């Protein structure tokens, strides 16, 4: 798909951001599509405890936050950790290219949207599973998804990559600490 992104961005100007600069912030309105030309952009979400969860790293040739093309607002921050070059085009233009088959493919917009949402969820899950402590994994899950419906905690344990007994011990500890 790399060549497809490049086709849509042909002729787009290239801009440069210094390390630590933001391409966009969480809750900004999604109006543009961004392609990394050189460097990298980290998609990060600040957690309540002050930690940062890196959801994805977009490198040269990658579209930044592709699932956001189907959202009204960004769900994370996009920040550079080094000097980074990128191009931007209106998201409507990229979606129009997809609808018109300008890339020479036969993807539908709905299939593309579904794929990007699945990719976003997978990236998030991987980053949560990289956290070492059960408490950190659970905090990140709850912050992103909220508590599950009754009887669904076992699915949370699977999603964050811990055994049900480990999750239940953490939940019991939290209940005990809140009562003390």
Secondary structure, 3 states (H helix, E strand, C coil): CHHHHHHHCCCCCEEEECCCCEEECCCCECCEEEEEEECEEEEEEECCCCCEEEEEEEECCCEECHHHHHCCECCCEEEECCCEEEEEEEHHHHHHHHHHCCCCCCCCHHHHHHHHHHHHHHHHHHHHHCCCCHHHHHHHHHHHHCCCCCCCHHHHHHHHCCCHHHHHHHHHHHHHHHHC
